[in-house]
Amino acid sequence: MLTLQDFRILKYILLPNDRSMNAQVQAYLDKAPHDFQQLLLHYSSLIHSQFDEVEERMGRGMIYYKLHSKPLCSLGHFAKHLTFFPMGTQVISDFLPRLEGFHTTK
C-alpha cells in the first residue's frame, strides 16, 4: 500500500507539468483512503487528458469538473466505494439503450 508521501510523489508523476491541483481538491484527496487516492488521481488524470480546458474544483462534497463553464462530471469517495457522476442530458441520451433497467434522472 502506498503511503501519503508516496501518493504525493505519484501525483506529480501523473499530472501534466502545467497543471497544479486545486488546494481544496488536494485536501479532499488527502482525506481519502489510500487505495481510493490512487484511483481518484488516475480518473482525474484521464479526464484532464481528454479535455484540455477542463476546470477542476470541489462541489457538493466531491471533485467537480466543468468544461466551457458547463458541468461535465464529478468524482467522489465514500466509505466503501468510489462514484462517478456524468452530468448533462447528452450523456444519458447517448447511453440510453445501455441504461435500460436502471433509474436515471432527466
N, C-alpha and C positions, 0 to 999 in steps of 0.2 A: 504494500500500500504506500502511496506517496505521502510524504509529509507536507505540511503547509509550505515550507521552504522549497521543496521540490516543485510544488504546484506553481509557486511564483516564478520560478525559473522556466518551467514549461510554458507558462503564459507568454513570456517574451519570445520563446521559440515559435509558438504557433501564431501569434498575432503579427499582422503585417507591420513593417517598421514604421509606417506613417500613421499608425492607429494607436492612440492611447485609450485606455479603458476609463470610462466614467467612474468617478470615485464612489458613487452610490452602488453601481453595478459591482465594483470590486469588493465593497463591503458585503454585499449580498452573497457573492461567491465565497468569500472568506468564511461566512457563517454556514455554508452548505456542508453536508457530509463529504469527506474527501473523495469518495467514489463518484459522487454527483458533480463535484467541482470539475473533474476531468471531462465528464460528458457534456456539461453545460458549456465549458470552454470550447470543446470540439464543435458543438452545434452552433455556437456563436461564430466561430471561425468559418464554418460552412456558409452561414448567412452572409457574412461580410465578403466572402469570396465570390458570391453570386451577385451581390448588389453593391457597387462601389459607393453609392451615395446614401447608404442606409444610416439612420440615426439610431443610437443605442442609448437607452436610459431606463430608469426604474419607473414602473407604473402599475398600480393595483397590486403591489407586493411581488411583482415578477419583473424579469428583464423584458423590456418592451422595445420593439423595433418599428421605426417609421421609415417610409420611402416616399420621397417627394411630398412630405407633410401629410401622408395618409398612413393609417395603421397597416402594418404588414403582418406581424405575428408577435407572440410572447413566448418566453421560456420560463419555467418555474420548477421549483423543487418542493416536495412535501415530505412527510415522514418516511414513506416507503416507495415513492415514485417520482419521476420527472414528468413534466407535462409540456406539450407544445400546442399552442392555440393559434391556428391560422386565422387571419382577420380579413374581412371584406367578403362581399357576396360572391365575387368571381371564383373564389376557391371552392365554395360549396357547389356552385353551378358546374364548374369543371369536373368535379368528382362525384356528382350526384348519383350516377349509376352505381358506383362502387360503395356508396353510403347507404344503399337500401337496407332497411332494418335497423339503422342507427337513428337516434334522435339528433336532429340538427336545429339550429336557430337561424332565422331569417335566411 
